[in-house]
Amino acid sequence: MLEQVAAGKLKLTDTVRALAPAVARRYPIAAKKTVAQLLGMTSRIPDYADSAVAKMFANPSQTFTRDQAIALGIAEGKPIPAPGGYSTTNYLLLGEVMQALTGKTPEALVNAVLRQSGMAASKLKQGNVRLPAPSAHGYLGAIYGPEAAKANPSLSATTDVINWTMEWGKEGGGAYSTIGDLAKWGSTCLGTNLLPAKVAAQRLKTTKIDAGNYGLGIVRQGDWLAHSGQAIGYTANVACNPKTGAVVAYALNSTEGPIDLPSYLGPVAWPDYAKANS
């Protein structure tokens, strides 16, 4: 999306209605939202992720079309309190807008950026996708385990989810990667270095929301730029320090819970990032 801004194809102040009238008609809740509001998580459109995860607990092979996923978010009804909050629904709406503008699927657009960043082992696939072999086994963990057991008594904290579909995350969290590729993404400062200076500066203007000091698809933590990701059974984080060139990339094969990796390992492994992240 920001590459389109850099190319002059759209502006951050453009609304969904102006860019993609058909998308605005399908999702009236998004019609007056701007690109900046969707990218910066200040649209206040509710997140579909919790509802999708609950359905996955009941049926781990459950799949969702993009329309169905967005509808789950809209069905939450109550807007996120101002100034906003993290909502994966925003990314799916942006995917719809980008497809209308470019004629390319969100998957194709994401994969083009992955290739540009040299991330050969990473991909966002379309459809009922499972992790390729070999992959790390993921587990529901201490937070999702008890919650999942309420919906499905066969599930627990130690349930292995490696064969569960990743499809529900779509461009908001359905891609797979490796630690090496995450580090490559970090070396681009999460894509910021791929942008012209003016657009990069716009990206780094932040608003304080539940996810931290949030810019346009990125979080500022002191001198660090970062973004975490969470799917059922897996957690990852990538950060870079533009001043020093340092990069931090890690992943957990469990849904993040009481064990906060930066708090425990950070003071030894990456002290300045741990301090900024505390």
C-alpha positions in Angstrom: 0.0 0.0 0.0 2.8 2.4 0.9 4.6 1.6 -2.4 1.4 2.7 -4.2 1.6 6.0 -2.2 5.2 6.4 -3.1 4.3 5.8 -6.8 1.7 8.5 -6.6 -1.1 6.0 -7.3 -3.0 7.1 -4.1 -2.8 9.3 -1.1 -2.9 8.4 2.6 -5.9 10.8 2.9 -7.9 8.9 0.2 -11.0 7.2 1.4 -12.1 3.7 0.6 -15.1 5.2 -1.3 -12.8 7.3 -3.4 -10.4 4.5 -4.2 -12.7 1.5 -4.5 -16.4 2.4 -4.7 -17.5 -1.2 -5.0 -15.6 -2.1 -1.8 -17.3 0.8 -0.1 -20.7 -0.4 -1.1 -20.0 -3.9 0.2 -18.6 -2.6 3.5 -20.3 0.8 4.3 -18.6 0.8 7.7 -15.3 1.4 5.8 -16.6 3.8 3.1 -15.3 7.0 4.8 -12.2 5.5 6.3 -8.9 6.7 4.9 -5.9 4.7 3.9 -4.0 6.2 6.9 -6.8 5.2 9.3 -6.8 1.6 8.1 -3.0 1.3 8.1 -2.6 3.2 11.3 -5.3 1.2 13.2 -7.3 4.4 14.0 -10.3 3.4 11.9 -12.1 2.0 15.0 -13.4 -0.9 12.9 -13.7 -4.0 15.2 -11.3 -6.9 14.9 -12.5 -10.2 13.5 -9.7 -12.2 14.9 -11.2 -13.2 18.3 -14.4 -14.5 16.6 -12.4 -16.4 14.0 -10.2 -18.0 16.6 -13.3 -19.0 18.6 -14.7 -20.7 15.5 -11.3 -22.4 14.9 -11.4 -23.9 18.4 -14.7 -25.4 17.7 -13.6 -26.6 14.3 -9.8 -26.5 13.6 -10.4 -27.1 9.8 -12.8 -24.0 9.6 -12.0 -21.7 6.7 -13.2 -18.2 5.9 -13.6 -16.2 2.8 -12.4 -12.6 3.0 -16.1 -11.5 3.1 -16.8 -13.9 5.9 -13.8 -12.7 8.0 -14.6 -9.0 7.5 -18.3 -9.8 8.4 -17.1 -11.3 11.7 -15.4 -8.0 12.6 -18.4 -5.9 11.5 -20.7 -8.1 13.6 -18.8 -7.2 16.7 -20.9 -4.0 16.4 -19.3 -1.7 18.9 -16.5 0.5 17.5 -13.1 0.3 19.1 -12.8 3.3 21.5 -10.9 6.4 20.2 -8.3 6.9 19.0 -8.3 3.3 17.8 -6.9 -0.2 18.4 -5.3 -3.1 16.6 -7.8 -4.7 14.2 -6.8 -7.3 11.6 -10.0 -6.4 9.8 -8.2 -3.2 8.6 -5.7 -5.3 6.7 -8.4 -7.3 4.9 -10.2 -4.2 3.9 -6.9 -2.8 2.6 -6.4 -6.0 0.7 -9.8 -5.5 -1.0 -8.9 -1.9 -1.9 -5.6 -3.0 -3.3 -7.1 -5.7 -5.4 -9.6 -3.3 -6.8 -6.8 -0.8 -7.7 -4.2 -3.2 -9.1 -6.2 -6.3 -10.2 -3.8 -8.4 -8.2 -4.8 -10.6 -5.2 -3.5 -9.6 -1.7 -1.5 -12.7 -1.7 0.3 -11.8 -4.9 1.0 -8.3 -3.6 2.4 -9.5 -0.3 4.6 -12.2 -2.0 6.0 -9.5 -4.3 7.3 -7.6 -1.2 8.6 -10.8 0.3 10.6 -11.4 -2.9 11.8 -7.8 -3.0 13.1 -8.3 0.6 14.9 -11.6 -0.3 12.6 -13.7 1.9 12.7 -16.8 -0.3 11.4 -19.1 2.5 8.4 -17.0 3.2 5.0 -17.0 1.5 1.4 -16.0 1.9 -0.7 -18.6 0.1 -4.3 -18.5 -0.9 -6.9 -21.0 0.3 -6.9 -23.8 3.0 -3.2 -23.5 3.8 -1.1 -25.6 6.2 2.5 -25.2 7.1 5.0 -26.8 4.7 7.3 -29.6 5.9 9.5 -29.3 7.8 8.0 -26.8 10.2 8.1 -26.2 13.9 5.2 -27.7 15.8 3.1 -25.1 17.5 1.0 -25.4 20.7 -2.0 -23.6 22.1 -0.2 -22.6 25.3 -1.2 -21.3 28.6 -3.5 -18.6 27.4 -5.3 -20.2 24.4 -5.3 -23.7 25.9 -8.0 -23.2 28.7 -10.0 -20.9 26.4 -10.0 -23.5 23.6 -11.0 -26.3 26.0 -14.2 -24.4 26.8 -15.2 -24.5 23.2 -13.8 -28.0 22.5 -12.9 -30.3 25.4 -10.5 -32.2 23.2 -8.1 -29.2 23.2 -5.6 -28.2 25.9 -2.5 -26.1 26.3 -0.4 -28.9 24.8 -2.5 -29.4 21.7 -0.3 -29.4 18.6 -1.7 -27.2 15.9 0.8 -27.8 13.1 -1.9 -29.3 10.9 -4.4 -26.6 11.6 -5.2 -24.3 8.7 -3.5 -20.9 8.7 -6.1 -19.6 6.2 -8.1 -17.5 8.7 -5.2 -15.0 9.1 -5.0 -14.1 5.4 -2.9 -11.0 4.8 -3.3 -10.0 8.4 -1.4 -13.1 9.7 -1.6 -16.1 7.4 1.9 -16.1 6.0 4.7 -18.4 7.1 8.4 -17.6 7.4 11.7 -18.6 9.0 13.9 -16.9 11.6 16.4 -16.1 8.9 13.8 -14.5 6.7 12.4 -12.5 9.6 15.9 -11.1 10.2 16.0 -10.1 6.5 12.7 -8.3 7.0 14.3 -6.6 10.0 17.2 -5.5 7.9 14.8 -3.5 5.8 13.4 -2.0 9.0 10.2 -3.8 8.3 10.0 -2.4 4.8 10.7 1.2 5.8 14.0 1.2 3.9 12.2 0.2 0.7 10.3 3.5 0.7 11.3 7.0 -0.3 12.3 9.2 2.7 9.1 11.3 2.6 6.8 8.2 2.7 9.0 6.5 5.3 8.7 9.6 7.5 4.9 9.6 7.1 4.9 5.9 8.1 6.7 6.7 11.4 4.2 9.2 12.7 2.5 7.4 15.6 -0.7 7.3 17.6 -0.8 5.7 21.0 -3.1 2.6 20.8 -3.4 -0.7 22.6 -0.5 -2.1 20.4 1.8 0.7 21.4 3.0 3.8 19.6 1.6 2.7 16.2 2.5 4.2 12.9 1.4 2.9 9.5 1.9 -0.9 10.0 4.8 -0.4 12.4 5.4 0.2 16.2 7.9 2.7 17.6 9.6 1.5 20.8 12.2 4.1 21.8 14.9 4.0 19.0 13.5 0.7 17.7 10.9 0.0 15.0 9.1 -3.3 15.5 6.0 -5.4 14.9 4.9 -8.6 16.5 2.6 -11.3 15.0 0.5 -13.9 16.6 -1.4 -16.9 15.2 -2.9 -19.9 16.9 0.1 -21.7 18.3 2.8 -19.3 17.2 4.2 -15.9 18.1 6.9 -13.8 16.3 8.5 -10.4 16.6 10.9 -8.4 14.4 12.6 -5.2 15.4 15.3 -2.9 14.0 17.2 0.0 15.3 17.8 2.5 12.5 20.5 4.3 14.4 22.7 1.2 15.0 21.6 -1.2 12.3 20.8 -3.8 15.0 18.1 -6.4 14.2 16.1 -8.6 16.6 14.0 -11.5 15.3 12.5 -14.3 17.3 9.6 -16.7 17.2 7.9 -18.9 19.8 6.1 -22.2 19.0 3.3 -21.3 21.4 0.7 -18.6 21.6 2.3 -15.9 23.6 1.2 -15.9 27.3 2.7 -15.3 30.7 6.2 -16.0 29.4 7.3 -12.7 27.8 10.5 -13.5 25.9 12.0 -9.9 25.9 11.5 -9.6 29.6 13.4 -12.9 30.4 16.0 -13.1 27.7 16.2 -9.5 26.5 18.5 -8.1 29.2 21.1 -10.6 28.2 20.6 -11.0 24.4 19.5 -7.5 23.4 19.5 -5.1 26.4 18.6 -1.9 24.7 15.7 -3.4 22.8 14.4 -5.1 26.0 14.5 -1.7 27.8 12.6 0.0 25.0 10.1 -2.9 25.0 9.5 -2.8 28.7 
